[in-house]
Amino acid sequence: MADPRGAPYAPDMIRLERLRADHAPALLAFELENRAYFARSVPDRGDAYFTGFASRHEALLAEQETGTIHFHIVLDDDSGRLIGRVNLVDVERGTAELGYRIGERAAGRGVATAAVAALCRLAATTYGLSSLTAVTTLDNPASRTVLERNGFTLTDHITVGDRPGVGYRRRLDDRT
């Protein structure tokens, strides 16, 4: 039986764009469309996130200008449709924490693996980072697989929200 979501994505079928002001409408639509889907594996953002989205988006763009965070949207290279986001937060002393969300329609097709790989390259070559950390819940095997496929190694067992989780780390170099 064919996958109803479509064919897998190859790494060259996605494009990352650094978050900009004009991305706000598409990003809000993406988050709303996928809210219930995301809440199955990560804590829900809450209603305040959506009602205050415009001001939050502006604040994140201002913070991004300081270099302490780097947000990117993931676009389907053919359609230009927003299908995910990958972020680096808590950037300091050559390291940052990686986070990502891929929409339900694109899930299970290699988008997260390709997007994380692309962001690892950017982290090393554009942002000059030497390592990344990431966390996920134990009940999210897809996320653990994405991290492991991208060279992240398990570092510790933690709690994510109120759920058991794991921490990962990856060293980077300019060839990443």
Residue pairs with C-beta under 8 A, 6 or more apart in sequence:
3 108
3 109
5 105
5 106
5 107
5 108
5 109
6 109
7 109
8 109
8 110
9 76
9 106
9 109
9 110
9 111
9 114
10 110
10 114
11 110
11 114
11 117
11 118
12 77
13 76
13 77
13 78
13 114
14 74
14 75
14 76
14 77
14 83
14 111
14 114
14 115
14 118
15 74
15 75
15 77
16 72
16 73
16 74
16 75
16 86
16 115
16 118
16 119
16 122
17 23
17 72
17 73
17 75
18 64
18 70
18 71
18 72
19 27
19 60
19 61
19 64
19 71
19 72
19 73
19 85
20 61
21 57
21 58
21 61
23 73
23 82
24 53
24 54
24 57
26 73
26 82
27 57
27 73
27 82
27 85
28 50
28 53
28 57
29 82
30 82
30 83
30 84
30 85
30 103
31 38
31 45
31 49
31 50
31 53
32 50
33 103
33 104
34 101
34 103
34 104
35 44
35 45
35 50
37 103
37 104
37 107
38 44
38 45
38 101
41 137
41 139
41 140
41 143
42 101
42 137
42 140
42 160
42 161
43 160
43 161
49 56
60 69
60 71
63 69
64 70
64 71
67 91
67 127
68 89
68 90
68 91
68 92
69 87
69 88
69 89
69 90
69 91
70 87
70 88
70 91
70 96
70 122
70 123
70 127
71 85
71 87
71 88
72 85
72 86
72 87
72 115
72 119
72 122
73 82
73 84
73 85
74 82
74 83
74 84
74 85
74 86
74 102
74 111
74 115
75 81
75 82
75 83
76 83
76 106
82 103
83 102
83 103
83 105
83 106
83 111
84 100
84 101
84 102
84 103
84 106
84 111
84 112
84 115
85 100
85 101
86 98
86 99
86 100
86 115
86 116
86 118
86 119
87 98
87 99
87 100
88 96
88 97
88 98
88 99
88 119
88 123
88 127
88 129
88 132
89 96
89 97
89 99
90 96
90 97
91 127
91 129
94 128
94 129
94 130
94 131
95 129
95 130
95 131
95 132
95 133
96 123
96 127
96 129
96 132
96 133
97 132
97 133
97 134
97 135
98 116
98 119
98 120
98 123
98 132
98 133
98 134
99 134
100 112
100 115
100 116
100 119
100 146
102 111
102 112
102 115
107 142
108 142
112 142
112 143
112 146
113 145
113 146
113 149
113 150
116 146
116 147
116 150
117 150
120 132
120 150
120 151
120 170
120 172
120 176
121 176
123 129
123 132
123 172
123 176
124 130
124 172
124 173
124 174
124 175
124 176
125 174
125 176
129 172
130 171
130 172
130 173
131 169
131 170
131 171
131 172
132 152
132 169
132 170
132 172
133 155
133 167
133 168
133 169
133 170
134 147
134 152
134 167
134 168
134 169
134 170
135 158
135 160
135 165
135 166
135 167
135 168
136 143
136 144
136 147
136 160
136 165
136 166
136 168
137 143
137 160
137 161
137 163
137 164
137 165
137 166
138 163
138 164
138 165
138 166
139 163
139 164
144 166
147 168
147 170
148 168
150 170
151 170
152 168
152 169
152 170
153 168
153 169
153 170
154 166
154 167
154 168
155 166
155 167
155 168
155 169
156 166
156 167
157 164
157 165
157 166
157 167
158 165
158 166
158 167
159 165
